[in-house]
Amino acid sequence: MVSDKIKYRVEQKVEQCLRILGEFYNTKFNMPKIVYEIDSEFKETTGAHVVFEDWELHFNPILLVDNLEDFIKDIIPHEVAHLADLKINGVKEDTKNRRLFHGTSWRKAMEALGVPANTYHTFDTSSIKPKKSVSYEYKCDKCGKLKYLSPIGYFKTDPDDLLAHEKCPKKGNFKFIQKHGKTKKAEKID
């Protein structure tokens, strides 16, 4: 459980980052909703992630409590930079139409916050219990071969897009079929 004292520190850091980025972008950002759980499509060891459509910051409560100073220094600015970058610049994509969440505009927001633009944490995650595995099934539209993606691979791919199947003798593509496994809320950080 995240104490009120920790929640207060998180809120103060979020507000500070929003003020700095508001000056950087010459705009005012509303305070996002702060949620102390990680959505099920992310790994349990994810430290935090953003739900842009709902203007939310999600923090892994276990990792937050165990690594509070690192969250204050690095993780919270990282996630607030995502919110601001998405609000100002929208979703960027690379030449293969994959979402670029850690692109140049996000790195500039991190620079404005005075924080290194790291994309991974190195926290001890041994206290986090793994959740049941979730996978996403794709099937080649020509030869029928199946392919499974992890939640991370799935969320880097638009489920309506065909995935190239270079080894298919009939020049087919993988098409999303279904999701396997239960989803439930778990603690994470992105």
N, C-alpha and C positions, 0 to 999 in steps of 0.2 A: 504494500500500500504506500502511496506517495503522500507524505505528510503535507500539511498546509504550509509549513515553512519552506519546503522544497518547491511546492507549487508557486508560492510567492516569488521565489528566486527565479524560477523559469519564466513567469509572467514579466518580471522586471527586465530580464535579458531580452525577451521577445520584443517588448516595447522599445528598449534601447536600440536594438537592431533595426526595427521599423523606422525609428526617428532618423538614424544615420542613412538608411537607404531612401527614406523620403527626401532628405536633403540631396542625396546623390542624384535621384531621378526627378527632383523638383516636383514632388507630388506628396500626397498624404495617404498612408495605408491604414485601413481599419485593422483593429486587433483581431487576429484569427481565433477561432475556437481551439482550445488546447485539449487534446484527448490523451489519456494515459493508458493506451493499449494500441497494439499494432494490428492492422487488418490481416485477415487470414491468407491473402495471396502473397504475403511476404514471409521470408524465413524468420524463425523465432529470434534469431540473433541480429536481426535488423534493429538498429538503434532508434531510428525515427524515419518518418516519411510524411509527405504532404498529400492532402486530398484537396487539390486546387479548386475543383468544382464547388466544394462546400466551404472553402477558405478555412481549412483545418490543418493543424499541426498534430501529428500523432507521435508520441514518445513511448519507447519501451520502458515500462515502469521499473523492471528489475535492473536493467542496465543504467537507467537514470539514477536510481538510488545508489547503486554500487559505484558509479563513476560520475558523480554530480559535477565536480570541478571541470572534468573534460567536456561534459555536456554544455556547461555554461560557456566555456572557452571556445569550443569547436562545433559541437553538434547543433546546438540551437542556431548559431549564425548560419550554418550550412543550410538548414531547413528554411529559415526565414529568407535567405537569399534565393532559394527555389521559388517561394511564394512571390516575392517581388519581381524576380526575373520573368516568371510566367505571366504575371499581371501586366508587366510593361512590354515584354517582347513576344508573348505567346509561346506555343510549343514549336521548337525548332526540330527539323529532321535532317538526317544525312542523305547522301545520294541514293541510299537503299530504302528511304522512307522510314528509317528507324528513329525513334524519338531521342533527341540529344538533351538530356537533363543536365549534363555537366559540360556544356559548351562554353564558348567564349563569353557570351553575355552573363552567364552564371558566374564564371571566374572573375569577371569585372566587378560583379556585386560582392563577391567574397573579398576581393582586393579593397573595395570601398569600406568593408567592415574590418579590414586589417587582420584577416584570418587566412591561413593557408588553404588553398582549394583542394583539400583531400577528399577522396570519394569513398574511402573505406575506414572502418575503425579497427582497432586491435585490442578490444576489451576482452577480458576473461569472460567467456559465456558458459562456463561449466555449471552455473547455477540455474540455467534455463532448461526446462524440460522440453524435449522435442515434441512437436505435434504430429499428428498423422500426416503422411505424405499426400500431396495433391499433385496430379499430373494432368496434362492436357493432350488428348489424342488427336492426331492428324492422320489422314489416309491419302495415299496417292490416288489421284482421280483416273489414272490410266492402268497401273499395274496392281493396285490394292495394297501395297506395302504400308505398314503402320509405322508411325513415328510418335514419340512421346516427348513433350517439353515440360520442364520444371516450371513453377510459377514465375521465376525470373525470366526464363526464355519466352514464356507465353506473353508476359506483359511487355516484352520488348518487341512483340509481333502483334500486328493487328489481326484479331481472330478471323476477320473476313478476308484477309489477304491469302493468296496462294503462296506457299513456300516452295522454292526451287528444289527439284529432286533430280540433281545432275546425273545420278547413276541409273535413272529409269530408262530401260530399253525402249519404252514407248514415248519418251519425252514428256512425262507427266509432271504434275505439281501436287504437293501436299495441301489438303484442304482440312480445316478444323472440323472435327466430328463431335467430340464431347469432352467433358471434364470428369475426372475420376477422383474419388476421395472426398472426405468431409472437410468442410471449411469451418473453422471456429476462430474466435478472436485469440490472438497470441501476442506476446510482447516482442517488439522489433524496433529497428532503427535503420534508416536508409542513408 
